[in-house]
Amino acid sequence: MRNDKTIISEVTINTPLNLVWYAWTISERVAEWFAPEAVVEAKEGGAYELYFIPGNKTCMNTRGCKLTKLIKEKELHFTWKGPDQFESLMNNENELTTVNVSLESLNENSTKVIVEHSGFKDNNDWIEAIKWHQMAWSGVLDSLKSTLEKGEGNLCCQPVK
């Protein structure tokens, strides 16, 4: 029996499906709402790397993460690395958690986005990591919605100035 936990976050965005898809799959678009620097190669096996501190390739990033599944305008799945404080727990190459993003067109101007982040272990070491990611995904989806609807995103996980 697997003791994995999954975080599920969802949001409805008043934007056409194709624009929401681009927001997840084009590096420059991802950099508008998720992380200030993004390397996205929109193909299976392609990079899905987010750099939360611009120019810093060693801290607070998902370097080495890959897209594992891509179904145009429907789903993208990618491996994930947690922030530095959970590095020893979450960032071991063979045991990365995974993020599955599903998109569903509700009508021509509205899209439902569901993020399922799985692979968290069900033990006490992981409680803080799970709580942090629940908060982070909620913020990330709020930023995506705000960027696409109003052109005002809040990049995730920014260091406090």
VEXSEDREN-789178 format. One line per field, with one value per residue (C-alpha): x, y, z; residue in three letters; residue number from 0. Coordinates in steps of 0.1 Angstrom, whole numbers, plus 2048, in hexadecimal, padded with zeros to 3 digits. Layout:
px = (X:...)
py = (Y:...)
pz = (Z:...)
r = (ala:...)
k = (NUM:...)
END
This chain:
px = (800:80D:80B:80D:7FA:7ED:7E5:7C9:7C4:7AC:7A2:78A:799:784:79C:79B:7AB:7C7:7D4:7D4:7E7:801:805:811:825:838:856:84F:82B:834:84C:82F:81C:830:856:869:87F:872:87F:862:868:844:849:84A:86D:872:87D:865:87D:873:88C:87C:89B:8A4:8C8:8CC:8CF:8D8:8BD:897:891:884:8A3:8A3:87D:86D:84C:841:820:811:7EE:7E9:7D0:7C6:7E2:806:819:83B:853:858:873:869:878:89A:88C:87E:89B:8A7:884:877:893:8A2:8A2:891:876:86A:846:830:819:7FC:7EA:7C8:7B6:791:77F:75E:754:767:772:776:78F:791:7B4:7BB:7DD:7E4:806:80D:829:82A:831:819:82F:837:857:841:826:836:83E:81A:80D:826:81C:7F6:7FC:814:7FC:7E0:7F5:802:7DF:7D4:7F1:7E9:7C4:7CE:7E8:7D0:7B2:7C2:7E6:7F2:803:816:834:836:850:862:87D:872:884)
py = (800:822:83D:85B:87B:891:8B6:8C1:8E5:8F3:914:921:93C:952:94D:936:914:91A:938:925:909:922:930:90D:903:922:92D:952:94D:937:953:96C:95A:93D:942:960:948:929:910:8FC:8E5:8DB:8B7:896:894:8B9:8D0:8DF:8F4:912:929:93D:954:962:959:941:91D:90D:917:917:907:8E8:8E2:8C0:8BC:8AF:8AD:889:88C:8A6:8A5:8C6:8DC:8C1:8B5:8BA:8A6:8AF:8A5:8BD:8C8:8D8:8F8:8F8:8F2:8D0:8C7:8A9:89B:8A3:8A8:885:87E:85C:867:888:891:897:8B3:8AB:8C9:8C3:8DD:8DC:8F5:8FF:916:92B:944:92F:913:8FD:8F5:8D8:8D3:8B1:8AF:88C:877:886:86C:866:86C:887:893:89D:8B1:8D3:8CC:8C3:8E2:8F8:8EA:8EE:912:917:906:91C:93B:92F:929:94B:95A:948:953:977:978:96A:97E:99F:99E:99F:980:97B:965:948:943:964:96B:986:9A6)
pz = (800:7F7:811:7F9:7FE:7E3:7E3:7CC:7C4:7AA:79C:781:76A:754:737:718:71B:701:715:735:723:717:73A:746:727:71A:72F:72B:736:754:75F:760:77C:78B:78E:780:76B:75A:741:732:715:70C:704:717:727:723:73F:757:76C:781:791:7AD:7B2:790:785:7A2:795:7B7:7CF:7CE:7AD:79B:786:776:777:758:747:749:736:71F:70F:6FC:70E:726:73D:746:760:76D:789:7A5:7BE:7DF:7EC:7FD:820:814:7FD:811:812:7EF:7D6:7D2:7AD:7AF:7C7:7BA:7BF:7A0:796:77E:770:75F:74A:741:72C:73D:721:707:721:740:74A:768:774:78C:79B:7AB:7BD:7C8:7D6:7F9:813:82F:84D:865:852:836:848:844:81F:819:82B:818:7F6:7FE:805:7E7:7CD:7D9:7D4:7B3:7A5:7B2:7A0:780:782:789:76D:753:75E:768:75D:781:78F:7AF:7A9:7C1:7DC:7D9:7F2:80A:802)
r = (met:arg:asn:asp:lys:thr:ile:ile:ser:glu:val:thr:ile:asn:thr:pro:leu:asn:leu:val:trp:tyr:ala:trp:thr:ile:ser:glu:arg:val:ala:glu:trp:phe:ala:pro:glu:ala:val:val:glu:ala:lys:glu:gly:gly:ala:tyr:glu:leu:tyr:phe:ile:pro:gly:asn:lys:thr:cys:met:asn:thr:arg:gly:cys:lys:leu:thr:lys:leu:ile:lys:glu:lys:glu:leu:his:phe:thr:trp:lys:gly:pro:asp:gln:phe:glu:ser:leu:met:asn:asn:glu:asn:glu:leu:thr:thr:val:asn:val:ser:leu:glu:ser:leu:asn:glu:asn:ser:thr:lys:val:ile:val:glu:his:ser:gly:phe:lys:asp:asn:asn:asp:trp:ile:glu:ala:ile:lys:trp:his:gln:met:ala:trp:ser:gly:val:leu:asp:ser:leu:lys:ser:thr:leu:glu:lys:gly:glu:gly:asn:leu:cys:cys:gln:pro:val:lys)
k = (0:1:2:3:4:5:6:7:8:9:10:11:12:13:14:15:16:17:18:19:20:21:22:23:24:25:26:27:28:29:30:31:32:33:34:35:36:37:38:39:40:41:42:43:44:45:46:47:48:49:50:51:52:53:54:55:56:57:58:59:60:61:62:63:64:65:66:67:68:69:70:71:72:73:74:75:76:77:78:79:80:81:82:83:84:85:86:87:88:89:90:91:92:93:94:95:96:97:98:99:100:101:102:103:104:105:106:107:108:109:110:111:112:113:114:115:116:117:118:119:120:121:122:123:124:125:126:127:128:129:130:131:132:133:134:135:136:137:138:139:140:141:142:143:144:145:146:147:148:149:150:151:152:153:154:155:156:157:158:159:160)
END
